[in-house]
Amino acid sequence: MTMPTEHPQRLDPLLDAWGRRHALSQTRTAEIREAVLRDRGPAEERDTLPATWWLELSRQVTASIVTATAVPRTAVDRAYQAVPAATVA
C-alpha cells in the first residue's frame, strides 16, 4: 500500500475544525472546574506529597522497564543455539 506524496489539505486546518466541533462549552468547562476544585480533599492532603513518593514512583518505573525489556529464558537459549559455538564468547 502506498501513501500519496501530496495531501490536498494541511493538517492544521483539519485539526482546528475538529477542535471547534468537539470543544467544551464554557458552561461545561466551568462545571468540570468546580467539580475538580470541590473534590480535591483537605488542604493537608493536596498540598504535600507523602515522604515515600519518590520511592514509590521509582519502583513503578523500574518494574515497567524490567517488564518491557525482559526476554524469556527460552528465547535467549534459542538465540545461543542458533549461533555457531566459535562466535559465542
Secondary structure, DSSP 8 states (H G I E B T S, - for coil): ----SS-SS-HHHHHHHHHHHH---HHHHHHHHHHHHHTS--HHHHS---TTHHHHHHHHHHHHHHHHH---HHHHHHHHHHS-GGG--
